[in-house]
Amino acid sequence: MIEKEYAYYAGCSLEGTASSYDRSIRVILKALGATLRETEDWSCCGSTPAHAMDHVLAGALAARNLAIVERMETATLTTPCPSCLSAFKKAHAKVTQDKAFSDEVNQLLDLPYKGGVKAKSTLQVIYEDVGPDAVTSKVTTVLPDLKAACYYGCILSRPPKLAAFDDPENPVSMDRLLAACGVDVRDFVFKTECCGAAFGVPKKEMVLRLTHKVLTMVQDCGANCVVVACPLCQQNLDLRQAQVNRAMGSSFSIPILYFSQVLGLAFGFQPEELGLDKHIVSADALIRSRRPKGAEDAAPPVKEKARKSTAQGTAGKPGDAPGAEGTASAAKEA
């Protein structure tokens, strides 16, 4: 188990559409012994659109946040969002390797960035700094009905020299962390294919086609859920799933979970603590059968009425079955 402090950059989407990702990340990192320090007075990193307009301005937006972390005297910045991570890594590389670019960027900043911060995805922190064995040691709950397709998206491990994490064509970090929790991880050949990213508005038809391909391959590999580490991937696959069905004549109803939510469930946290009630496609049917580790061969899952009674009487101890809130969510979805 780690006892380490990280600067934490949630970014724009994790304060809005991906708030469940932020919530679950904080829960599991605390359980794993990591201390997160909020990046003080953080601002948008520039992410997807800025570099298309002005490379220097895009670098300055990201470098401003890196300079704040540098002032915090914290060596490592972690962010759950691959787009934010890519912006930080690009800015760091350019500032530290190109003096002319560094001078231009720092002229735009009140606080210059000197190149002293290492940016890592939160998935990378858990995989490399914590490790699968330590994750296994925290598991209190089994998830027998989950058959997961791990979907990394197109930039988490790319480009390889910049990302410097996992295999760019066949990443395995998420697969191994889920396997460490006892989850049935399927062989998913589309794990790094693009879902359309941020083109949902200007290129909606393209995004729907790409998302349809990803979801089709999920079904083909025998998975019943997709596990992601990117807010944009989660949004396209979850929020747009009904749009895909209408446009392509499909009938997908596949829950799209953040890897941190799956780890949180395995650690015994309740779905509401992990923001699972915020998703469009409900995962209630898949997580209803979860039970304490070591009780796999015991009595069958608690019936609906008993589960309601348990939730009312125990205030949601780790490892308990879903409470009345989860039941109401499932009824609403039905």
Phi and psi restraints in degrees (value plus and minus 20) as a CYANA .aco file:
   2 ILE   PHI    -109.5   -69.5
   2 ILE   PSI     131.9   171.9
   3 GLU   PHI    -149.2  -109.2
   3 GLU   PSI      59.4    99.4
   4 LYS   PHI    -158.3  -118.3
   4 LYS   PSI     130.5   170.5
   5 GLU   PHI    -124.5   -84.5
   5 GLU   PSI     115.1   155.1
   6 TYR   PHI    -146.9  -106.9
   6 TYR   PSI     124.4   164.4
   7 ALA   PHI     -95.7   -55.7
   7 ALA   PSI     117.7   157.7
   8 TYR   PHI    -139.0   -99.0
   8 TYR   PSI     104.6   144.6
   9 TYR   PHI    -136.9   -96.9
   9 TYR   PSI      86.8   126.8
  10 ALA   PHI     -95.9   -55.9
  10 ALA   PSI     -62.8   -22.8
  11 GLY   PHI      64.0   104.0
  11 GLY   PSI     156.1   196.1
  12 CYS   PHI     -85.8   -45.8
  12 CYS   PSI     -68.2   -28.2
  13 SER   PHI     -87.5   -47.5
  13 SER   PSI     -50.8   -10.8
  14 LEU   PHI     -96.2   -56.2
  14 LEU   PSI     -27.3    12.7
  15 GLU   PHI    -117.4   -77.4
  15 GLU   PSI     -20.9    19.1
  16 GLY   PHI    -151.5  -111.5
  16 GLY   PSI    -123.5   -83.5
  17 THR   PHI     -84.3   -44.3
  17 THR   PSI     -44.5    -4.5
  18 ALA   PHI    -130.1   -90.1
  18 ALA   PSI      12.1    52.1
  19 SER   PHI     -81.6   -41.6
  19 SER   PSI     -48.3    -8.3
  20 SER   PHI     -86.9   -46.9
  20 SER   PSI     -51.7   -11.7
  21 TYR   PHI     -85.7   -45.7
  21 TYR   PSI     -67.8   -27.8
  22 ASP   PHI     -78.7   -38.7
  22 ASP   PSI     -65.6   -25.6
  23 ARG   PHI     -81.1   -41.1
  23 ARG   PSI     -66.3   -26.3
  24 SER   PHI     -91.3   -51.3
  24 SER   PSI     -53.9   -13.9
  25 ILE   PHI     -82.0   -42.0
  25 ILE   PSI     -66.5   -26.5
  26 ARG   PHI     -81.9   -41.9
  26 ARG   PSI     -60.1   -20.1
  27 VAL   PHI     -83.8   -43.8
  27 VAL   PSI     -68.7   -28.7
  28 ILE   PHI     -96.3   -56.3
  28 ILE   PSI     -53.8   -13.8
  29 LEU   PHI     -87.5   -47.5
  29 LEU   PSI     -56.1   -16.1
  30 LYS   PHI     -83.4   -43.4
  30 LYS   PSI     -62.1   -22.1
  31 ALA   PHI     -83.3   -43.3
  31 ALA   PSI     -49.6    -9.6
  32 LEU   PHI    -110.0   -70.0
  32 LEU   PSI     -17.9    22.1
  33 GLY   PHI      72.4   112.4
  33 GLY   PSI      -8.8    31.2
  34 ALA   PHI    -112.8   -72.8
  34 ALA   PSI     123.4   163.4
  35 THR   PHI    -125.2   -85.2
  35 THR   PSI     107.7   147.7
  36 LEU   PHI    -125.5   -85.5
  36 LEU   PSI     108.8   148.8
  37 ARG   PHI    -128.2   -88.2
  37 ARG   PSI     101.9   141.9
  38 GLU   PHI     -79.9   -39.9
  38 GLU   PSI     118.4   158.4
  39 THR   PHI     -92.7   -52.7
  39 THR   PSI      92.6   132.6
  40 GLU   PHI     -89.1   -49.1
  40 GLU   PSI     113.1   153.1
  41 ASP   PHI      35.6    75.6
  41 ASP   PSI      18.8    58.8
  42 TRP   PHI     -88.2   -48.2
  42 TRP   PSI     138.4   178.4
  43 SER   PHI    -155.5  -115.5
  43 SER   PSI     151.8   191.8
  44 CYS   PHI     -75.5   -35.5
  44 CYS   PSI     119.4   159.4
  45 CYS   PHI    -104.1   -64.1
  45 CYS   PSI     -26.2    13.8
  46 GLY   PHI      76.1   116.1
  46 GLY   PSI     -57.2   -17.2
  47 SER   PHI      17.8    57.8
  47 SER   PSI    -143.9  -103.9
  48 THR   PHI     -90.8   -50.8
  48 THR   PSI     -71.2   -31.2
  49 PRO   PHI    -103.4   -63.4
  49 PRO   PSI     -46.0    -6.0
  50 ALA   PHI     -82.5   -42.5
  50 ALA   PSI     -62.7   -22.7
  51 HIS   PHI     -86.6   -46.6
  51 HIS   PSI     -40.9    -0.9
  52 ALA   PHI     -93.8   -53.8
  52 ALA   PSI     -37.2     2.8
  53 MET   PHI    -121.8   -81.8
  53 MET   PSI     -64.3   -24.3
  54 ASP   PHI    -180.7  -140.7
  54 ASP   PSI      92.8   132.8
  55 HIS   PHI     -85.9   -45.9
  55 HIS   PSI     -56.5   -16.5
  56 VAL   PHI     -89.0   -49.0
  56 VAL   PSI     -65.7   -25.7
  57 LEU   PHI     -83.0   -43.0
  57 LEU   PSI     -60.9   -20.9
  58 ALA   PHI     -81.0   -41.0
  58 ALA   PSI     -62.6   -22.6
  59 GLY   PHI     -83.9   -43.9
  59 GLY   PSI     -57.5   -17.5
  60 ALA   PHI     -87.7   -47.7
  60 ALA   PSI     -58.7   -18.7
  61 LEU   PHI     -80.8   -40.8
  61 LEU   PSI     -64.9   -24.9
  62 ALA   PHI     -92.0   -52.0
  62 ALA   PSI     -62.9   -22.9
  63 ALA   PHI     -84.1   -44.1
  63 ALA   PSI     -50.3   -10.3
  64 ARG   PHI     -78.3   -38.3
  64 ARG   PSI     -64.5   -24.5
  65 ASN   PHI     -88.4   -48.4
  65 ASN   PSI     -57.7   -17.7
  66 LEU   PHI     -84.8   -44.8
  66 LEU   PSI     -57.2   -17.2
  67 ALA   PHI     -85.7   -45.7
  67 ALA   PSI     -56.0   -16.0
  68 ILE   PHI     -84.0   -44.0
  68 ILE   PSI     -63.6   -23.6
  69 VAL   PHI     -84.0   -44.0
  69 VAL   PSI     -60.4   -20.4
  70 GLU   PHI     -78.7   -38.7
  70 GLU   PSI     -60.2   -20.2
  71 ARG   PHI     -88.6   -48.6
  71 ARG   PSI     -47.4    -7.4
  72 MET   PHI     -94.0   -54.0
  72 MET   PSI     -28.4    11.6
  73 GLU   PHI      38.8    78.8
  73 GLU   PSI      20.8    60.8
  74 THR   PHI    -136.2   -96.2
  74 THR   PSI     104.6   144.6
  75 ALA   PHI     -94.2   -54.2
  75 ALA   PSI     -49.5    -9.5
  76 THR   PHI    -140.9  -100.9
  76 THR   PSI     108.6   148.6
  77 LEU   PHI    -123.4   -83.4
  77 LEU   PSI     108.4   148.4
  78 THR   PHI    -136.3   -96.3
  78 THR   PSI     120.2   160.2
  79 THR   PHI    -157.3  -117.3
  79 THR   PSI     119.1   159.1
  80 PRO   PHI     -94.5   -54.5
  80 PRO   PSI     -39.7     0.3
  81 CYS   PHI    -112.3   -72.3
  81 CYS   PSI     100.9   140.9
  82 PRO   PHI     -81.8   -41.8
  82 PRO   PSI     -52.5   -12.5
  83 SER   PHI     -87.6   -47.6
  83 SER   PSI     -62.7   -22.7
  84 CYS   PHI     -83.6   -43.6
  84 CYS   PSI     -63.5   -23.5
  85 LEU   PHI     -79.3   -39.3
  85 LEU   PSI     -65.0   -25.0
  86 SER   PHI     -81.2   -41.2
  86 SER   PSI     -61.1   -21.1
  87 ALA   PHI     -81.9   -41.9
  87 ALA   PSI     -63.2   -23.2
  88 PHE   PHI     -86.6   -46.6
  88 PHE   PSI     -62.8   -22.8
  89 LYS   PHI     -86.2   -46.2
  89 LYS   PSI     -60.2   -20.2
  90 LYS   PHI     -84.5   -44.5
  90 LYS   PSI     -66.4   -26.4
  91 ALA   PHI     -82.0   -42.0
  91 ALA   PSI     -64.1   -24.1
  92 HIS   PHI     -81.2   -41.2
  92 HIS   PSI     -65.9   -25.9
  93 ALA   PHI     -82.0   -42.0
  93 ALA   PSI     -64.9   -24.9
  94 LYS   PHI     -88.2   -48.2
  94 LYS   PSI     -61.6   -21.6
  95 VAL   PHI     -85.9   -45.9
  95 VAL   PSI     -57.8   -17.8
  96 THR   PHI    -105.4   -65.4
  96 THR   PSI     -35.4     4.6
  97 GLN   PHI    -134.2   -94.2
  97 GLN   PSI     -31.6     8.4
  98 ASP   PHI    -153.3  -113.3
  98 ASP   PSI      81.3   121.3
  99 LYS   PHI     -83.1   -43.1
  99 LYS   PSI     -59.0   -19.0
 100 ALA   PHI     -83.3   -43.3
 100 ALA   PSI     -62.9   -22.9
 101 PHE   PHI     -84.7   -44.7
 101 PHE   PSI     -63.1   -23.1
 102 SER   PHI     -79.1   -39.1
 102 SER   PSI     -63.2   -23.2
 103 ASP   PHI     -83.0   -43.0
 103 ASP   PSI     -61.9   -21.9
 104 GLU   PHI     -84.5   -44.5
 104 GLU   PSI     -63.9   -23.9
 105 VAL   PHI     -84.0   -44.0
 105 VAL   PSI     -68.7   -28.7
 106 ASN   PHI     -89.4   -49.4
 106 ASN   PSI     -41.6    -1.6
 107 GLN   PHI     -86.8   -46.8
 107 GLN   PSI     -43.4    -3.4
 108 LEU   PHI    -108.3   -68.3
 108 LEU   PSI     -29.6    10.4
 109 LEU   PHI    -127.4   -87.4
 109 LEU   PSI     122.3   162.3
 110 ASP   PHI     -89.5   -49.5
 110 ASP   PSI     -53.9   -13.9
 111 LEU   PHI    -140.5  -100.5
 111 LEU   PSI      89.8   129.8
 112 PRO   PHI     -87.8   -47.8
 112 PRO   PSI     129.5   169.5
 113 TYR   PHI    -116.8   -76.8
 113 TYR   PSI     105.2   145.2
 114 LYS   PHI    -118.9   -78.9
 114 LYS   PSI     -21.5    18.5
 115 GLY   PHI      68.8   108.8
 115 GLY   PSI       7.1    47.1
 116 GLY   PHI    -124.2   -84.2
 116 GLY   PSI      -1.7    38.3
 117 VAL   PHI    -142.2  -102.2
 117 VAL   PSI     116.8   156.8
 118 LYS   PHI    -124.2   -84.2
 118 LYS   PSI     106.2   146.2
 119 ALA   PHI    -119.0   -79.0
 119 ALA   PSI     112.9   152.9
 120 LYS   PHI    -155.9  -115.9
 120 LYS   PSI     122.3   162.3
 121 SER   PHI     -87.1   -47.1
 121 SER   PSI     135.3   175.3
 122 THR   PHI     -86.8   -46.8
 122 THR   PSI     -52.9   -12.9
 123 LEU   PHI     -79.7   -39.7
 123 LEU   PSI     -62.7   -22.7
 124 GLN   PHI     -84.8   -44.8
 124 GLN   PSI     -60.8   -20.8
 125 VAL   PHI     -78.9   -38.9
 125 VAL   PSI     -66.4   -26.4
 126 ILE   PHI     -90.2   -50.2
 126 ILE   PSI     -58.6   -18.6
 127 TYR   PHI     -93.1   -53.1
 127 TYR   PSI     -63.5   -23.5
 128 GLU   PHI    -112.1   -72.1
 128 GLU   PSI     -64.2   -24.2
 129 ASP   PHI    -103.9   -63.9
 129 ASP   PSI     -52.1   -12.1
 130 VAL   PHI    -114.4   -74.4
 130 VAL   PSI     -81.0   -41.0
 131 GLY   PHI      76.1   116.1
 131 GLY   PSI     130.8   170.8
 132 PRO   PHI     -78.5   -38.5
 132 PRO   PSI     -56.3   -16.3
 133 ASP   PHI     -83.9   -43.9
 133 ASP   PSI     -62.6   -22.6
 134 ALA   PHI     -87.2   -47.2
 134 ALA   PSI     -54.8   -14.8
 135 VAL   PHI     -83.1   -43.1
 135 VAL   PSI     -65.2   -25.2
 136 THR   PHI     -77.4   -37.4
 136 THR   PSI     -57.2   -17.2
 137 SER   PHI     -86.0   -46.0
 137 SER   PSI     -38.9     1.1
 138 LYS   PHI    -114.2   -74.2
 138 LYS   PSI     -25.5    14.5
 139 VAL   PHI     -93.1   -53.1
 139 VAL   PSI     105.8   145.8
 140 THR   PHI    -141.2  -101.2
 140 THR   PSI     -29.9    10.1
 141 THR   PHI    -155.6  -115.6
 141 THR   PSI     116.9   156.9
 142 VAL   PHI    -119.3   -79.3
 142 VAL   PSI     130.6   170.6
 143 LEU   PHI    -143.9  -103.9
 143 LEU   PSI      56.9    96.9
 144 PRO   PHI     -86.6   -46.6
 144 PRO   PSI     -42.9    -2.9
 145 ASP   PHI    -113.8   -73.8
 145 ASP   PSI     -26.2    13.8
 146 LEU   PHI     -99.5   -59.5
 146 LEU   PSI     107.4   147.4
 147 LYS   PHI    -145.1  -105.1
 147 LYS   PSI      79.2   119.2
 148 ALA   PHI    -118.4   -78.4
 148 ALA   PSI     116.8   156.8
 149 ALA   PHI    -124.5   -84.5
 149 ALA   PSI      95.0   135.0
 150 CYS   PHI    -103.2   -63.2
 150 CYS   PSI     100.2   140.2
 151 TYR   PHI    -136.3   -96.3
 151 TYR   PSI      91.5   131.5
 152 TYR   PHI    -109.8   -69.8
 152 TYR   PSI     -41.4    -1.4
 153 GLY   PHI      57.8    97.8
 153 GLY   PSI    -194.7  -154.7
 154 CYS   PHI    -117.8   -77.8
 154 CYS   PSI     -27.9    12.1
 155 ILE   PHI    -144.4  -104.4
 155 ILE   PSI     -25.6    14.4
 156 LEU   PHI     -82.6   -42.6
 156 LEU   PSI     -55.7   -15.7
 157 SER   PHI    -139.5   -99.5
 157 SER   PSI       1.2    41.2
 158 ARG   PHI    -156.4  -116.4
 158 ARG   PSI     133.2   173.2
 159 PRO   PHI     -85.5   -45.5
 159 PRO   PSI     130.8   170.8
 160 PRO   PHI     -77.5   -37.5
 160 PRO   PSI     -62.1   -22.1
 161 LYS   PHI     -88.2   -48.2
 161 LYS   PSI     -54.2   -14.2
 162 LEU   PHI     -99.2   -59.2
 162 LEU   PSI     -65.7   -25.7
 163 ALA   PHI     -88.2   -48.2
 163 ALA   PSI     -63.2   -23.2
 164 ALA   PHI      30.4    70.4
 164 ALA   PSI      23.0    63.0
 165 PHE   PHI    -174.0  -134.0
 165 PHE   PSI     107.9   147.9
 166 ASP   PHI      43.2    83.2
 166 ASP   PSI    -198.3  -158.3
 167 ASP   PHI    -107.5   -67.5
 167 ASP   PSI     107.8   147.8
 168 PRO   PHI     -85.9   -45.9
 168 PRO   PSI     -45.9    -5.9
 169 GLU   PHI    -121.5   -81.5
 169 GLU   PSI     -50.9   -10.9
 170 ASN   PHI    -157.6  -117.6
 170 ASN   PSI      49.1    89.1
 171 PRO   PHI     -84.5   -44.5
 171 PRO   PSI     127.9   167.9
 172 VAL   PHI    -151.1  -111.1
 172 VAL   PSI     -23.1    16.9
 173 SER   PHI     -79.5   -39.5
 173 SER   PSI     -66.7   -26.7
 174 MET   PHI     -87.0   -47.0
 174 MET   PSI     -61.4   -21.4
 175 ASP   PHI     -74.9   -34.9
 175 ASP   PSI     -66.7   -26.7
 176 ARG   PHI     -91.1   -51.1
 176 ARG   PSI     -55.6   -15.6
 177 LEU   PHI     -87.5   -47.5
 177 LEU   PSI     -60.2   -20.2
 178 LEU   PHI     -88.6   -48.6
 178 LEU   PSI     -59.8   -19.8
 179 ALA   PHI     -82.6   -42.6
 179 ALA   PSI     -53.6   -13.6
 180 ALA   PHI     -85.4   -45.4
 180 ALA   PSI     -40.5    -0.5
 181 CYS   PHI    -113.2   -73.2
 181 CYS   PSI     -18.1    21.9
 182 GLY   PHI      65.2   105.2
 182 GLY   PSI      -7.5    32.5
 183 VAL   PHI    -100.6   -60.6
 183 VAL   PSI     121.8   161.8
 184 ASP   PHI     -95.4   -55.4
 184 ASP   PSI      84.3   124.3
 185 VAL   PHI    -119.8   -79.8
 185 VAL   PSI     102.8   142.8
 186 ARG   PHI    -108.7   -68.7
 186 ARG   PSI     134.7   174.7
 187 ASP   PHI     -97.6   -57.6
 187 ASP   PSI      86.4   126.4
 188 PHE   PHI    -134.3   -94.3
 188 PHE   PSI      90.4   130.4
 189 VAL   PHI     -99.1   -59.1
 189 VAL   PSI     -32.3     7.7
 190 PHE   PHI    -118.5   -78.5
 190 PHE   PSI       3.4    43.4
 191 LYS   PHI     -84.6   -44.6
 191 LYS   PSI     -42.3    -2.3
 192 THR   PHI    -137.3   -97.3
 192 THR   PSI      -8.9    31.1
 193 GLU   PHI     -92.6   -52.6
 193 GLU   PSI     130.5   170.5
 194 CYS   PHI    -100.5   -60.5
 194 CYS   PSI     120.7   160.7
 195 CYS   PHI    -117.3   -77.3
 195 CYS   PSI     -21.8    18.2
 196 GLY   PHI      89.2   129.2
 196 GLY   PSI     -33.2     6.8
 197 ALA   PHI      28.4    68.4
 197 ALA   PSI    -144.8  -104.8
 198 ALA   PHI    -110.8   -70.8
 198 ALA   PSI      -4.0    36.0
 199 PHE   PHI    -112.3   -72.3
 199 PHE   PSI      -2.6    37.4
 200 GLY   PHI     -81.1   -41.1
 200 GLY   PSI     -47.7    -7.7
 201 VAL   PHI    -111.6   -71.6
 201 VAL   PSI     -76.1   -36.1
 202 PRO   PHI     -92.9   -52.9
 202 PRO   PSI     -46.8    -6.8
 203 LYS   PHI    -150.9  -110.9
 203 LYS   PSI      33.0    73.0
 204 LYS   PHI     -78.4   -38.4
 204 LYS   PSI     -64.3   -24.3
 205 GLU   PHI     -81.4   -41.4
 205 GLU   PSI     -61.4   -21.4
 206 MET   PHI     -82.0   -42.0
 206 MET   PSI     -64.8   -24.8
 207 VAL   PHI     -82.2   -42.2
 207 VAL   PSI     -61.1   -21.1
 208 LEU   PHI     -83.6   -43.6
 208 LEU   PSI     -58.9   -18.9
 209 ARG   PHI     -85.9   -45.9
 209 ARG   PSI     -65.7   -25.7
 210 LEU   PHI     -84.6   -44.6
 210 LEU   PSI     -62.4   -22.4
 211 THR   PHI     -83.8   -43.8
 211 THR   PSI     -58.9   -18.9
 212 HIS   PHI     -80.7   -40.7
 212 HIS   PSI     -60.9   -20.9
 213 LYS   PHI     -83.0   -43.0
 213 LYS   PSI     -64.1   -24.1
 214 VAL   PHI     -82.3   -42.3
 214 VAL   PSI     -67.8   -27.8
 215 LEU   PHI     -86.3   -46.3
 215 LEU   PSI     -54.0   -14.0
 216 THR   PHI     -83.3   -43.3
 216 THR   PSI     -62.4   -22.4
 217 MET   PHI     -89.1   -49.1
 217 MET   PSI     -49.0    -9.0
 218 VAL   PHI     -81.3   -41.3
 218 VAL   PSI     -67.5   -27.5
 219 GLN   PHI     -83.4   -43.4
 219 GLN   PSI     -60.9   -20.9
 220 ASP   PHI     -84.2   -44.2
 220 ASP   PSI     -49.4    -9.4
 221 CYS   PHI    -108.6   -68.6
 221 CYS   PSI     -16.6    23.4
 222 GLY   PHI      62.9   102.9
 222 GLY   PSI      -7.7    32.3
 223 ALA   PHI    -101.9   -61.9
 223 ALA   PSI     135.0   175.0
 224 ASN   PHI    -138.9   -98.9
 224 ASN   PSI     -12.7    27.3
 225 CYS   PHI    -177.3  -137.3
 225 CYS   PSI     138.7   178.7
 226 VAL   PHI    -133.6   -93.6
 226 VAL   PSI     116.2   156.2
 227 VAL   PHI    -135.2   -95.2
 227 VAL   PSI     106.8   146.8
 228 VAL   PHI    -145.9  -105.9
 228 VAL   PSI     147.6   187.6
 229 ALA   PHI    -149.8  -109.8
 229 ALA   PSI      -1.8    38.2
 230 CYS   PHI    -154.7  -114.7
 230 CYS   PSI     107.7   147.7
 231 PRO   PHI     -82.1   -42.1
 231 PRO   PSI     -56.6   -16.6
 232 LEU   PHI     -88.3   -48.3
 232 LEU   PSI     -61.5   -21.5
 233 CYS   PHI     -82.0   -42.0
 233 CYS   PSI     -64.5   -24.5
 234 GLN   PHI     -81.6   -41.6
 234 GLN   PSI     -61.5   -21.5
 235 GLN   PHI     -85.4   -45.4
 235 GLN   PSI     -65.9   -25.9
 236 ASN   PHI     -84.4   -44.4
 236 ASN   PSI     -59.5   -19.5
 237 LEU   PHI    -101.1   -61.1
 237 LEU   PSI     -49.4    -9.4
 238 ASP   PHI    -115.7   -75.7
 238 ASP   PSI     -80.3   -40.3
 239 LEU   PHI     -84.1   -44.1
 239 LEU   PSI     -54.8   -14.8
 240 ARG   PHI    -114.6   -74.6
 240 ARG   PSI     -15.3    24.7
 241 GLN   PHI     -82.4   -42.4
 241 GLN   PSI     -60.3   -20.3
 242 ALA   PHI     -86.0   -46.0
 242 ALA   PSI     -57.1   -17.1
 243 GLN   PHI     -84.2   -44.2
 243 GLN   PSI     -60.2   -20.2
 244 VAL   PHI     -81.3   -41.3
 244 VAL   PSI     -64.1   -24.1
 245 ASN   PHI     -81.1   -41.1
 245 ASN   PSI     -62.1   -22.1
 246 ARG   PHI     -88.1   -48.1
 246 ARG   PSI     -60.9   -20.9
 247 ALA   PHI     -96.0   -56.0
 247 ALA   PSI     -55.1   -15.1
 248 MET   PHI    -127.2   -87.2
 248 MET   PSI     -21.1    18.9
 249 GLY   PHI      50.5    90.5
 249 GLY   PSI       4.3    44.3
 250 SER   PHI    -115.8   -75.8
 250 SER   PSI     156.6   196.6
 251 SER   PHI    -157.5  -117.5
 251 SER   PSI      24.4    64.4
 252 PHE   PHI     -86.0   -46.0
 252 PHE   PSI     120.6   160.6
 253 SER   PHI    -165.7  -125.7
 253 SER   PSI      48.1    88.1
 254 ILE   PHI    -131.4   -91.4
 254 ILE   PSI      96.5   136.5
 255 PRO   PHI     -82.3   -42.3
 255 PRO   PSI     120.1   160.1
 256 ILE   PHI    -136.5   -96.5
 256 ILE   PSI      88.2   128.2
 257 LEU   PHI    -130.4   -90.4
 257 LEU   PSI     126.9   166.9
 258 TYR   PHI     -97.6   -57.6
 258 TYR   PSI     125.3   165.3
 259 PHE   PHI     -77.8   -37.8
 259 PHE   PSI     -53.0   -13.0
 260 SER   PHI     -88.1   -48.1
 260 SER   PSI     -49.2    -9.2
 261 GLN   PHI     -90.9   -50.9
 261 GLN   PSI     -59.3   -19.3
 262 VAL   PHI     -85.9   -45.9
 262 VAL   PSI     -63.3   -23.3
 263 LEU   PHI     -81.7   -41.7
 263 LEU   PSI     -61.7   -21.7
 264 GLY   PHI     -81.7   -41.7
 264 GLY   PSI     -62.1   -22.1
 265 LEU   PHI     -81.9   -41.9
 265 LEU   PSI     -62.4   -22.4
 266 ALA   PHI     -86.5   -46.5
 266 ALA   PSI     -47.2    -7.2
 267 PHE   PHI    -100.9   -60.9
 267 PHE   PSI     -25.2    14.8
 268 GLY   PHI      78.9   118.9
 268 GLY   PSI     -13.1    26.9
 269 PHE   PHI     -97.7   -57.7
 269 PHE   PSI     133.6   173.6
 270 GLN   PHI    -100.2   -60.2
 270 GLN   PSI     131.9   171.9
 271 PRO   PHI     -73.5   -33.5
 271 PRO   PSI     -59.8   -19.8
 272 GLU   PHI     -87.0   -47.0
 272 GLU   PSI     -52.4   -12.4
 273 GLU   PHI     -85.8   -45.8
 273 GLU   PSI     -44.4    -4.4
 274 LEU   PHI    -123.1   -83.1
 274 LEU   PSI     -17.0    23.0
 275 GLY   PHI      56.4    96.4
 275 GLY   PSI      -2.1    37.9
 276 LEU   PHI     -86.7   -46.7
 276 LEU   PSI     -41.4    -1.4
 277 ASP   PHI     -95.3   -55.3
 277 ASP   PSI     -24.5    15.5
 278 LYS   PHI    -110.5   -70.5
 278 LYS   PSI     -31.6     8.4
 279 HIS   PHI    -100.1   -60.1
 279 HIS   PSI     137.4   177.4
 280 ILE   PHI     -97.3   -57.3
 280 ILE   PSI     -73.0   -33.0
 281 VAL   PHI    -107.0   -67.0
 281 VAL   PSI      96.2   136.2
 282 SER   PHI     -90.6   -50.6
 282 SER   PSI     121.5   161.5
 283 ALA   PHI    -123.3   -83.3
 283 ALA   PSI     -11.2    28.8
 284 ASP   PHI     -73.7   -33.7
 284 ASP   PSI     -63.3   -23.3
 285 ALA   PHI     -85.2   -45.2
 285 ALA   PSI     -48.2    -8.2
 286 LEU   PHI    -103.7   -63.7
 286 LEU   PSI     -48.7    -8.7
 287 ILE   PHI    -122.4   -82.4
 287 ILE   PSI     -21.5    18.5
 288 ARG   PHI     -83.7   -43.7
 288 ARG   PSI     -49.2    -9.2
 289 SER   PHI    -107.6   -67.6
 289 SER   PSI     -16.5    23.5
 290 ARG   PHI     -82.2   -42.2
 290 ARG   PSI     126.4   166.4
 291 ARG   PHI    -171.1  -131.1
 291 ARG   PSI     143.1   183.1
 292 PRO   PHI     -78.6   -38.6
 292 PRO   PSI     123.1   163.1
 293 LYS   PHI     -80.2   -40.2
 293 LYS   PSI     114.5   154.5
 294 GLY   PHI      75.9   115.9
 294 GLY   PSI     -28.7    11.3
 295 ALA   PHI    -127.6   -87.6
 295 ALA   PSI      -0.4    39.6
 296 GLU   PHI     -79.4   -39.4
 296 GLU   PSI     -53.1   -13.1
 297 ASP   PHI    -121.0   -81.0
 297 ASP   PSI      -9.9    30.1
 298 ALA   PHI    -103.1   -63.1
 298 ALA   PSI    -174.4  -134.4
 299 ALA   PHI     -82.5   -42.5
 299 ALA   PSI     136.6   176.6
 300 PRO   PHI     -84.8   -44.8
 300 PRO   PSI     146.4   186.4
 301 PRO   PHI     -73.4   -33.4
 301 PRO   PSI     128.9   168.9
 302 VAL   PHI     -82.2   -42.2
 302 VAL   PSI     116.5   156.5
 303 LYS   PHI     -89.4   -49.4
 303 LYS   PSI     146.6   186.6
 304 GLU   PHI     -75.9   -35.9
 304 GLU   PSI     -69.5   -29.5
 305 LYS   PHI     -85.9   -45.9
 305 LYS   PSI     -60.6   -20.6
 306 ALA   PHI     -85.9   -45.9
 306 ALA   PSI     -55.4   -15.4
 307 ARG   PHI     -85.6   -45.6
 307 ARG   PSI     -60.4   -20.4
 308 LYS   PHI     -81.8   -41.8
 308 LYS   PSI     -62.3   -22.3
 309 SER   PHI     -84.6   -44.6
 309 SER   PSI     -61.8   -21.8
 310 THR   PHI     -81.6   -41.6
 310 THR   PSI     -63.0   -23.0
 311 ALA   PHI     -83.6   -43.6
 311 ALA   PSI     -56.8   -16.8
 312 GLN   PHI     -93.5   -53.5
 312 GLN   PSI     -50.0   -10.0
 313 GLY   PHI    -112.9   -72.9
 313 GLY   PSI     -41.1    -1.1
 314 THR   PHI    -136.3   -96.3
 314 THR   PSI     -23.5    16.5
 315 ALA   PHI      37.3    77.3
 315 ALA   PSI      10.8    50.8
 316 GLY   PHI      53.1    93.1
 316 GLY   PSI      40.2    80.2
 317 LYS   PHI     -89.3   -49.3
 317 LYS   PSI     131.3   171.3
 318 PRO   PHI     -75.5   -35.5
 318 PRO   PSI     112.4   152.4
 319 GLY   PHI      76.1   116.1
 319 GLY   PSI     -33.6     6.4
 320 ASP   PHI     -86.6   -46.6
 320 ASP   PSI     139.1   179.1
 321 ALA   PHI     -91.6   -51.6
 321 ALA   PSI     145.7   185.7
 322 PRO   PHI     -78.5   -38.5
 322 PRO   PSI     127.9   167.9
 323 GLY   PHI    -108.4   -68.4
 323 GLY   PSI    -187.5  -147.5
 324 ALA   PHI     -83.5   -43.5
 324 ALA   PSI     -49.2    -9.2
 325 GLU   PHI     -84.7   -44.7
 325 GLU   PSI     -62.5   -22.5
 326 GLY   PHI     -83.5   -43.5
 326 GLY   PSI     -58.6   -18.6
 327 THR   PHI     -83.8   -43.8
 327 THR   PSI     -62.1   -22.1
 328 ALA   PHI     -83.9   -43.9
 328 ALA   PSI     -58.7   -18.7
 329 SER   PHI     -82.2   -42.2
 329 SER   PSI     -62.4   -22.4
 330 ALA   PHI     -85.0   -45.0
 330 ALA   PSI     -59.4   -19.4
 331 ALA   PHI     -84.7   -44.7
 331 ALA   PSI     -59.4   -19.4
 332 LYS   PHI     -83.2   -43.2
 332 LYS   PSI     -62.9   -22.9
 333 GLU   PHI     -82.4   -42.4
 333 GLU   PSI     -59.9   -19.9
